Structures are given as C-alpha cells and as structure tokens.
C-alpha cells in the first residue's frame, strides 16, 4: 500500500514540477 501511495505522490510531484517548468 505504501509503495502505491509513494508512486502516486511521485507522479503528482513530477507533474507539478513539469507544469512549473513549462510555465
């Protein structure tokens, strides 16, 4: 369960970072 949560958090963080970079 923790592994899945960690993956989701990592994906959200990655997307947020990419969005900031694009902006």
N, C-alpha and C positions, 0 to 999 in steps of 0.2 A: 504493500500500500504506500509506504514512504517513497519507494522508488518511483511509482507512478506520479505521486504528487510532486516529487523533485523534477521529474521530466516536464510536467505541465508548467511549473514555475519557471523553469529554464526557458521553455518555449515562449512564454509570455514576456519574460525579460528580454529575450533575443528580439522579439518583435518590437518591443518598446524601443530598444536600442536602435534598431534599423530605422524605425519611424523617425527617431530624433536625428539620425544621421541624414536621412532623406530631407528632413526639414532644414 
